[in-house]
Amino acid sequence: MASPETHQTVEATVRRVPRFGVFMAIGVVLGIIAAGIITMTGSYEESVALDVVYPPTQVFGFALLWTAPIGLALGGVVALLLERLARRHDRVVRVDRETVVESD
């Protein structure tokens, strides 16, 4: 027995949307690089107030606590701005929609 088919033409909106995860991951990587630069350019002299010298790995860790979340947030903001710009270029297209229902 033949399957009944329904066929209709509908309108759909097509737009390009950036992948937020990719932009946020790039922001985190840039935050890690920034923490490395901060660590390399810092001076490791003894603190006058505490009489302590912080090792570079500890400075990197503390810098990473600030730069990684900031990079994550900035990557998200860039993706959001690109998504808003992409909305201007939305296209409405006609799509043929076909539904096939199998009968017993």
Buried (B, 14 or more C-beta within 10 A) or exposed (E): EEEEEEEEEEEEEEEEEBEBEEBBBBBBEBBBEBBBEBBEEEEEEEEEEEEEEBEEEEBBEBBBEEBBEBBBBBBBEBBEEBBEEEEEEEEEEEEEEEEEEEEE
